[in-house]
């Protein structure tokens, strides 16, 4: 009888181990790269809120940093990571399964530039998209924003993430547009090493830019669990709590109502984007 109970316990333990969900997400691109701390917090919270009905989980970063394009290729091939976070597009939603809840409530739609003080006079003359096309822009390799900027007739130079800051500091590129929730911390971390780097004070670029979790189209278990967890977070207020915890200071420092806005079109925006669900979006007053 005792032997039979031991066998049952071992089998049950194996089932529990097999039922544990493993989530591998993108690794940071450098030791001082904190851009995605809020997304990791959102991911963990969504998994925790679904643990009672979906079972245990473990989560970890990928073993090595990759470009956004490489992460997408690895996910499509069914390797690791098995979850990525990135901007959406018609093509991306045809290849992967999006969890259509915009992370950061669409805050990445609003962009403030890193630049050099010597560029300020030229930037102050920018009133239209045509004016903006006279400046050179920096962006990361494979970033979806590149296609938006290029579709609006803007010149984009791409490089590895950390080298972009050095390019601006050295005067090789005019502006490096960053999300409101990114730009201030990125500048604080690097301003002593790169003393020419400043946050441009007057201009705001806007284009609708939903940023989602994506999984492999066959990964039904993870997709359903994430959708369920994120919906619960919206309902109980924890999604908004995380948003404001990580972004309130940056929104205040951005002085959005004092900036002149240049609106860009986003031709990659899928027709099914839930733009009218006000619960999901940050709207500056």
VEXMI-209869 format. One record per atom (N, C-alpha, C): z negated, y negated, x; residue in three letters. Coordinates in steps of 0.02 Angstrom, whole numbers, plus 32768, in hexadecimal, padded with zeros to 4 digits. Last residue first. Example, Ala and Ser with C-alpha at 12.3 -4.5 7.8 and 13.67 -1.06 7.14 Angstrom:
<rs>
7E9E80708282Ser 7E9B803582ACSer 7E767FFE8285Ser 7E7A811C8294Ala 7E7A80E18267Ala 7E7A80A58294Ala 
</rs>
This chain:
<rs>
8422733B7F1FUnk 841D730B7EE8Unk 844572CC7EF9Unk 847D73CC7F50Unk 845A738E7F62Unk 8459735D7F27Unk 846274697F1AUnk 848B742F7F09Unk 846573F07F1EUnk 846A75107F44Unk 844874D17F53Unk 847874987F44Unk 847F75967ED1Unk 849975637EFEUnk 8469752A7F09Unk 845A75F07E6FUnk 846D760B7EB0Unk 847B75D67EE5Unk 844675BC7DF4Unk 840C75D97E15Unk 841A75E87E5EUnk 84C275987DC2Unk 849B75647DE4Unk 845D75807E07Unk 855375DD7DC6Unk 850F75F57DBCUnk 84E075C87DE4Unk 85D175B47DE7Unk 85B275947DADUnk 856C75AE7D9FUnk 860376007E4FUnk 85F375BA7E5CUnk 85CD75997E23Unk 8614768E7E7BUnk 85EA76777E43Unk 85D3762E7E4CUnk 86BC76BB7E99Unk 8680769D7EB5Unk 8655767E7E7EUnk 873676F27E74Unk 86FA770A7E53Unk 86B976ED7E6EUnk 879976BF7EC7Unk 879476A47E83Unk 875576BA7E5FUnk 8761769A7F70Unk 877776CA7F3CUnk 876E76AD7EF6Unk 879E76247FE0Unk 876976317FAFUnk 878276617F78Unk 87F975FA803BUnk 87E67641803EUnk 87B476548008Unk 880D75738039Unk 8840759D8018Unk 882D75E78016Unk 87AB74F68024Unk 87A17539803FUnk 87D27568801CUnk 87BB744A8056Unk 87CA74818027Unk 87BE74C4804BUnk 873C73D2807BUnk 877473FD8090Unk 877F7432805AUnk 8702732D8073Unk 8708736E8051Unk 874673928069Unk 869272CC80C4Unk 86D872E080C8Unk 86DD732680A9Unk 861D7252809CUnk 863272978095Unk 867E729D809BUnk 85A571F680F3Unk 85E471F580CFUnk 8601723C80D3Unk 84F271FA80D9Unk 852E720C80FFUnk 856C720580D4Unk 848271EA8090Unk 849571B280BAUnk 84D671BF80E1Unk 8464725F8050Unk 847972278026Unk 848E71EA804EUnk 843772B280B8Unk 847872BD809AUnk 849172818072Unk 83DB72BD8127Unk 83E8727E8104Unk 842C728080E2Unk 83AC73258179Unk 83F5731C8173Unk 840872DA8151Unk 83247333816CUnk 833E731181A8Unk 8388730181A2Unk 8320737D80F5Unk 8302733B80F8Unk 831F73138133Unk 835D73F3811EUnk 837B73CC80E8Unk 8360738580E8Unk 8301741D8180Unk 8345740B8193Unk 836773E1815EUnk 829074388130Unk 828D74058164Unk 82D273EE8178Unk 82C074A180DCUnk 82A9746180C0Unk 82A9742980F4Unk 82E3751F810FUnk 831574EA810DUnk 82FD74A680F6Unk 82837584810CUnk 82AD757F8147Unk 82D875408149Unk 8244756C8090Unk 821C757580CCUnk 82467569810BUnk 82AE756C8036Unk 828D752D8045Unk 826275328084Unk 82D275F6803AUnk 830375C18046Unk 82E07581805CUnk 825B76358015Unk 8276763F8059Unk 82A87609806AUnk 825576077F90Unk 821F75F97FBFUnk 823676008007Unk 82C8763C7F56Unk 82C475F47F60Unk 828C75E27F91Unk 829D76C37F59Unk 82DC76AF7F79Unk 82DB76647F88Unk 822B76C77F0CUnk 822476D07F54Unk 826476BE7F7AUnk 823676BE7E82Unk 823076807EA8Unk 822D76887EF4Unk 8252772A7E35Unk 820B771D7E42Unk 820076E07E6FUnk 82DF77257E2AUnk 82B677227DEEUnk 826D77107DFDUnk 830977317EAEUnk 831B76F57E88Unk 82ED76ED7E4CUnk 82D677AF7ECAUnk 82BE77757EF0Unk 82CE77347ECCUnk 832277FE7E75Unk 82D977FA7E6BUnk 82BC77BE7E8FUnk 839E77EC7EB2Unk 839477D57E6EUnk 834977CF7E5EUnk 8386782D7F2CUnk 839377E57F2BUnk 838977C77EE6Unk 837378B37F00Unk 833E788F7F22Unk 834878447F21Unk 83F178D17EC6Unk 83B378D57E9EUnk 837C78AC7EBEUnk 844578C27F34Unk 8450789A7EF7Unk 841178987ECDUnk 840D79237F89Unk 840D78DC7F9CUnk 841678AF7F5FUnk 842779997F40Unk 83E279877F52Unk 83DE793D7F64Unk 84B1799A7F38Unk 848979967EFAUnk 844279807F0AUnk 84D279A57FC2Unk 84EA796D7F99Unk 84BF79647F5BUnk 84987A1E7FEAUnk 848079DF8007Unk 849579A47FDCUnk 84E17A787F97Unk 84987A777F97Unk 847D7A357FB2Unk 85697A677FB5Unk 854F7A557F73Unk 85047A4D7F74Unk 85CC7A558023Unk 85837A578029Unk 85627A3E7FE8Unk 86537A438021Unk 86397A84800AUnk 85ED7A89800BUnk 866A79C58056Unk 867779D0800FUnk 865D7A127FF4Unk 85E2798E80BEUnk 861F79B680B7Unk 862B79C5806DUnk 85A578E98093Unk 859C792E80A9Unk 85DF795180A3Unk 8569784380ABUnk 85A17870809EUnk 858F78B680B8Unk 851577B48070Unk 850F77F5808FUnk 854D781D807CUnk 856F77158078Unk 8552774F8057Unk 853C77858088Unk 858D76728054Unk 857C769D808DUnk 855476D88071Unk 860275FC801AUnk 85D27631800BUnk 85CA76608047Unk 863075698026Unk 862C759C805AUnk 85F675D0804BUnk 868F74DC8004Unk 866975137FE6Unk 866B75508014Unk 8675745A807AUnk 86A57488805CUnk 867D74C3803FUnk 865673C080C7Unk 864573EE8091Unk 8681741A8080Unk 860A73628149Unk 864473898132Unk 862D73B880FCUnk 85CC72C58166Unk 85BC73068147Unk 85FD73268131Unk 8595724B81DDUnk 85CB727081BCUnk 85B172B1819FUnk 852D720C8226Unk 854B71EB81ECUnk 857B721581C2Unk 84F8723D82A1Unk 84CB7225826CUnk 84EC7211822AUnk 850372CF8304Unk 8529729782E8Unk 8505727F82A9Unk 849472F7837DUnk 84A573078338Unk 84C672C9831AUnk 84CD730E8429Unk 84A972EA83F4Unk 84BD730583B0Unk 84CD733784D4Unk 84D473518490Unk 84AC7327845FUnk 84AF73158552Unk 84E272ED8531Unk 84EB730084E7Unk 845373728585Unk 843B73308571Unk 846F7304854DUnk 842F74088580Unk 846F73E88573Unk 846273A18559Unk 83AA74268595Unk 83DC744485C3Unk 841F742085BDUnk 837473E1852BUnk 835E73D18570Unk 839073EC85A3Unk 83B0741584B8Unk 83BA73CF84C8Unk 83A373BC850FUnk 83A374968484Unk 83D0748C84BCUnk 83D3744584D7Unk 834B74988419Unk 834574CC844CUnk 836B74BA848BUnk 8379742E83CAUnk 8336742C83E8Unk 8330745D8422Unk 83F7745F839EUnk 83F3742583CAUnk 83AF742283EDUnk 83D074C9834DUnk 83FD74D58386Unk 83F9749B83B8Unk 8385748682EEUnk 836374B4831CUnk 838F74C38358Unk 83EB743982B1Unk 83B1741882D0Unk 838D74468301Unk 845174938282Unk 845F746182B4Unk 8421744582D6Unk 843274EE821AUnk 843B7505825FUnk 843574CE8292Unk 843074BC819BUnk 83F774E481AFUnk 83FB74FD81F7Unk 84AD747F8196Unk 847174568195Unk 8434747D81AFUnk 852474C98208Unk 850174C781C8Unk 84C2749E81CDUnk 85917464826FUnk 855D74978266Unk 853F74918220Unk 861E743982D1Unk 85FD7438828FUnk 85CE74738286Unk 862E73EB835BUnk 861F7430834CUnk 85FA74318309Unk 86A8737A83A0Unk 8671738A8372Unk 866B73D68368Unk 86FC73738418Unk 86DC733883F9Unk 86A0734A83CDUnk 86F873C784B6Unk 870773C8846FUnk 86E0738F844EUnk 86CF73A58535Unk 870F73C9852EUnk 872673CC84E5Unk 8656736E8555Unk 868B7342853CUnk 86CE73638534Unk 85EB73BA8577Unk 861873A785AEUnk 8651737A8596Unk 85B273D284FCUnk 858C73AB852DUnk 85B973928565Unk 8615742684C4Unk 860873E484A8Unk 85E573B784DAUnk 86087494851BUnk 864874728514Unk 8640742C84F7Unk 858574BC8505Unk 859774A18547Unk 85D9747C8544Unk 859374EE8484Unk 856774B58490Unk 8577749484D3Unk 85E9755A8499Unk 85FE7522846EUnk 85D474E4847AUnk 85A975BD84DEUnk 85D575918505Unk 85EC755584DCUnk 85657605847CUnk 854075DA84A9Unk 856C75AA84CFUnk 85D976468437Unk 85A8761A8417Unk 858675EB8448Unk 867C763F8483Unk 863D76628475Unk 8608762F845FUnk 86FA75DC842BUnk 86DB75F98467Unk 869E76208452Unk 8786757A83F1Unk 875275AD83E8Unk 873975C7842BUnk 87B974E483AAUnk 87B4750A83E8Unk 877B753B83E0Unk 882174A0832FUnk 87E574C7833CUnk 87EC74EC837FUnk 8859741982D3Unk 8861743C8312Unk 881F745E8324Unk 8888741F8225Unk 885C740A825BUnk 886574368299Unk 88C5743A81AAUnk 88EA741681DDUnk 88C173FE8218Unk 8884748B8155Unk 888074448147Unk 889F7419817DUnk 88927505818FUnk 88B574FA8150Unk 88B474B1813BUnk 883874F681F9Unk 887F74F78207Unk 88A974EB81C8Unk 87BE74FC81B3Unk 87D074C081D8Unk 881B74BE81E6Unk 87C9757F817EUnk 87C075458152Unk 87D675068176Unk 87D175CC81F1Unk 880A75CC81C3Unk 880675928192Unk 875375B48229Unk 878F75A2824EUnk 87CB759C821FUnk 86F275EE81DCUnk 86FE75A681D5Unk 873F759081F6Unk 86E476708206Unk 870E766381CDUnk 871F761A81C4Unk 86EE769082B5Unk 86CA7674827CUnk 86FA76638244Unk 873076BD8326Unk 873176E782EBUnk 870B76CC82B0Unk 86CB76638392Unk 87037692838EUnk 86FC76BC834FUnk 868B75C7834FUnk 868676078371Unk 86C376348366Unk 86CE7521836DUnk 86B375558342Unk 86B175968369Unk 86ED7472837AUnk 86DA74B1839BUnk 86BD74E08367Unk 877473FE8365Unk 87397421834CUnk 872C745F8374Unk 87B0735A8388Unk 87B273A18397Unk 877073C18383Unk 87F372DE8318Unk 87BD72F88343Unk 87C87343834FUnk 885472C382BFUnk 885C72A58300Unk 882672BA8331Unk 882E72F68247Unk 885D731F826EUnk 886A730182B3Unk 87E77293820AUnk 87C172C9822CUnk 87EE72F28259Unk 884C724D81CCUnk 8828722E8204Unk 88047264822DUnk 886B72AC816AUnk 889E7299819BUnk 887D727881D8Unk 87F972A9811EUnk 880872E68143Unk 883C72D88179Unk 87AC72068136Unk 87D472378112Unk 87DD7276813DUnk 876271B9818BUnk 875871AF8143Unk 877C71E48119Unk 872B71958228Unk 874371CD81FEUnk 873071C281B5Unk 86F0713A8278Unk 872F71268259Unk 874A715B8229Unk 8686717982B0Unk 86777148827CUnk 86B7712F8259Unk 86C371C08316Unk 86AC71E482DAUnk 869F71B482A1Unk 86D7715B8373Unk 8711717D8355Unk 86FD71A08315Unk 8652713C8392Unk 867E71088378Unk 86BB71278356Unk 861F71B783C7Unk 8608719C8388Unk 86377168836AUnk 863871F08440Unk 866971FD840BUnk 865971D883CAUnk 85CC71D78490Unk 860A71B1849FUnk 864071BC846AUnk 856D72348469Unk 856771EE8452Unk 85A771C7845CUnk 85B772CF8433Unk 859D72A48469Unk 859C725C844FUnk 8580734683B5Unk 85B3732083D9Unk 859472FE8415Unk 857173AA8326Unk 8558739B8368Unk 85907379838EUnk 857D737F8278Unk 859B738F82B9Unk 856C738182F3Unk 855C73D581E1Unk 854D739B820CUnk 856273AE8253Unk 859074138145Unk 85937417818EUnk 858773D381AFUnk 8576747B80BFUnk 856C743780D6Unk 856474378122Unk 857A750080A4Unk 85B374D8808DUnk 85B1749180A8Unk 8505753A80C3Unk 8537753680F9Unk 8576751280E4Unk 84C27544804CUnk 84B4750A8076Unk 84E6750380AEUnk 84C875AA7FEFUnk 850575847FFDUnk 84FB7548802AUnk 844A75E47FF2Unk 845E75BF7FB6Unk 849B75927FC4Unk 842F76398058Unk 842375F28065Unk 843E75C6802CUnk 84AC76A58016Unk 8473769C8042Unk 846E76528054Unk 84E776BC7F77Unk 84F076947FB5Unk 84AE768B7FDAUnk 850A77547F41Unk 84D377257F3BUnk 84D476FB7F7BUnk 856077CA7F39Unk 857477867F28Unk 853A77597F15Unk 857C782D7FB3Unk 854478247F85Unk 854677DA7F73Unk 861D78797FC8Unk 85F078407FCDUnk 85B578457F9DUnk 866078F78022Unk 863F78EC7FE2Unk 860F78B17FEAUnk 870078DC8074Unk 86B978EE8072Unk 869E78E2802CUnk 878578BA805CUnk 877578EC808FUnk 872E79078089Unk 878978587FFDUnk 87B578927FF3Unk 87A478CB8023Unk 873877F98031Unk 871F781C7FF5Unk 874C78577FE3Unk 878A77CB8098Unk 874B77ED80A8Unk 87317815806CUnk 87F4778D8051Unk 880177C8807CUnk 87C177EF8089Unk 87B077248011Unk 87D577567FEAUnk 87E077958012Unk 870E770F805BUnk 875476FD8054Unk 877577338029Unk 866C76D58093Unk 869876FE806CUnk 86E076E4806DUnk 860E76DD812DUnk 862E76B880F6Unk 865E76E680D1Unk 858F775B8149Unk 85C77731815DUnk 85E2770C8120Unk 853477E08185Unk 853277A3815DUnk 856877758176Unk 853C78948175Unk 854978558199Unk 853D781B8169Unk 8509793A818CUnk 850478FD8164Unk 851578C28190Unk 8510799881E9Unk 852779AC81A6Unk 851D79748174Unk 855079728290Unk 851F796F825AUnk 853B79878218Unk 85847A1C829EUnk 854F79EB8296Unk 856679A782B1Unk 86127A5B8240Unk 85E17A608276Unk 85A97A2D826AUnk 867B7A5181EAUnk 86427A7B81D6Unk 86107A86820DUnk 86DE79F98202Unk 86E77A3C821EUnk 86AE7A6B820CUnk 86A9798681CCUnk 86E279A481AAUnk 86ED79EC81C2Unk 86487969822EUnk 8634797A81EAUnk 866C799E81C5Unk 869B794B829BUnk 866C7983829FUnk 865579998259Unk 86DE78DA826BUnk 87047917827CUnk 86D77954827FUnk 86737881825DUnk 869A78948223Unk 86C078D58230Unk 864C787482E3Unk 861D788F82B1Unk 864378A88274Unk 86C078378316Unk 86AD787B832DUnk 867C789B82FCUnk 86BA77BA82D7Unk 86F277E782CAUnk 86E2782F82DEUnk 86457784830DUnk 8649779182C5Unk 868177C182B5Unk 861D77D983A7Unk 863B77A38381Unk 863D77B68338Unk 857A782183C7Unk 85C3782583C4Unk 85DC77E583A3Unk 84EB7862841FUnk 850D782D83F9Unk 8559783583FDUnk 84AE790A8409Unk 84CB78D68434Unk 84EC78A18409Unk 8474795983A9Unk 845E796183EEUnk 8479792C841DUnk 844479008314Unk 84737928833AUnk 845F79278384Unk 839878FD82DBUnk 83D778DD82EFUnk 8404790F8312Unk 8355795D8251Unk 835579498297Unk 8397792682A6Unk 82ED79AC81D8Unk 8323797D81E9Unk 831C79678231Unk 82CB7A2C8162Unk 82C07A0F81A4Unk 82FA79E181B2Unk 82797A5B80C9Unk 82B27A4280F0Unk 829B7A318137Unk 82527AC08036Unk 82437A9D8075Unk 82837A87809AUnk 828E7AA27F8AUnk 82747AC87FC2Unk 826B7A9F8001Unk 82AF7A677F13Unk 82E67A7E7F3DUnk 82CE7AA57F7BUnk 82397A417ED2Unk 82697A687EADUnk 82A47A827ED6Unk 81E97A017F37Unk 81CB7A2F7F06Unk 81FE7A5B7EE2Unk 824779AD7F80Unk 822C79EA7F9EUnk 820D7A197F6AUnk 827579347F5AUnk 8294796E7F3AUnk 827879B17F54Unk 823478D97FA8Unk 822B78D47F5FUnk 824B790E7F39Unk 826278FA8027Unk 821C79078015Unk 821279067FCAUnk 82E578CD8022Unk 82D87915802BUnk 829179268017Unk 82D078448015Unk 82F678677FE2Unk 82E978B27FE5Unk 828B782A808DUnk 82697820804DUnk 828D78468015Unk 82ED784480EEUnk 82B0786C80EDUnk 828D786680A9Unk 834C77E080CBUnk 835D782780CAUnk 831F785280C4Unk 8302776A80E0Unk 831D777A809EUnk 832C77C48098Unk 82ED7776816BUnk 82B47773813DUnk 82C9778480F6Unk 836F77718198Unk 834877AD81A5Unk 830C77B08177Unk 838B76EF8172Unk 83B077268153Unk 838D7768815DUnk 833676A481C4Unk 832C76A3817CUnk 835076DC8159Unk 836B76C08243Unk 832776D58233Unk 831A76D681E8Unk 83E576998274Unk 83E476C8823CUnk 839E76E2822BUnk 83DC764282E1Unk 8401762E82A5Unk 83F4765A8268Unk 83A17648835BUnk 837676548322Unk 839A764682DFUnk 83BD766C83FBUnk 83E4766783BDUnk 83B7767A8382Unk 838A76808476Unk 837376458453Unk 8399763A8411Unk 83CA76F084A4Unk 838276F3849DUnk 836776B78476Unk 846077088440Unk 843D76F5847DUnk 83F276F68470Unk 848E773B83CBUnk 84BE77348401Unk 849F771D8443Unk 843677BD8372Unk 843D77778387Unk 846C777483C3Unk 848B78418319Unk 845C7829834BUnk 846977E0835BUnk 84A0786D826CUnk 84B9784F82AAUnk 8481783782D8Unk 844679048238Unk 846478C3822BUnk 847A78A3826EUnk 842D799A81E9Unk 8439797C822AUnk 8461793C821FUnk 83C079F9818EUnk 83EB79BD818AUnk 83F079A081D0Unk 83A17A908144Unk 83A67A6E8184Unk 83D87A34817EUnk 83327AD480D1Unk 836F7AAD80DAUnk 836D7A89811DUnk 82F87B7580C1Unk 82EA7B3480DCUnk 832B7B0F80EBUnk 83187BF4809CUnk 831E7BC18069Unk 83137B7B8085Unk 82F77C418109Unk 833E7C3780FAUnk 83487BFF80C8Unk 826C7C3C80FDUnk 828C7C1F8138Unk 82D67C11812AUnk 825B7C808085Unk 82467C3A808BUnk 82687C1880C5Unk 828C7CFE80A7Unk 82AD7CD98073Unk 829C7C8F8078Unk 822D7D228107Unk 82737D1B811BUnk 82997CF180E9Unk 81BC7D2B80B7Unk 81BE7CFA80ECUnk 82057CEC8103Unk 81DE7D988067Unk 81D57D568048Unk 81D87D1F807CUnk 81DE7DFC80C8Unk 821C7DEB80A5Unk 82177DA78085Unk 81567DFA80EBUnk 81897DEC811EUnk 81CA7DD780FDUnk 811C7E218071Unk 810B7DE0808EUnk 81407DCB80C1Unk 814F7EA28063Unk 815F7E6F8031Unk 81537E29804DUnk 81147EDF80D2Unk 815D7EDB80CEUnk 81727EA5809DUnk 808D7ED680ADUnk 80A47EB580EAUnk 80F07EAB80E8Unk 808D7F27803DUnk 807F7EE08036Unk 80967EB78072Unk 80A57FA3807AUnk 80D67F88804AUnk 80CC7F3D8040Unk 80337FB580C4Unk 80737FAF80E7Unk 80A87F9080B9Unk 7FD47FC1805FUnk 7FD07F88808CUnk 80137F7D80B0Unk 8000803C8029Unk 800080008000Unk 80007FC1802CUnk 
</rs>
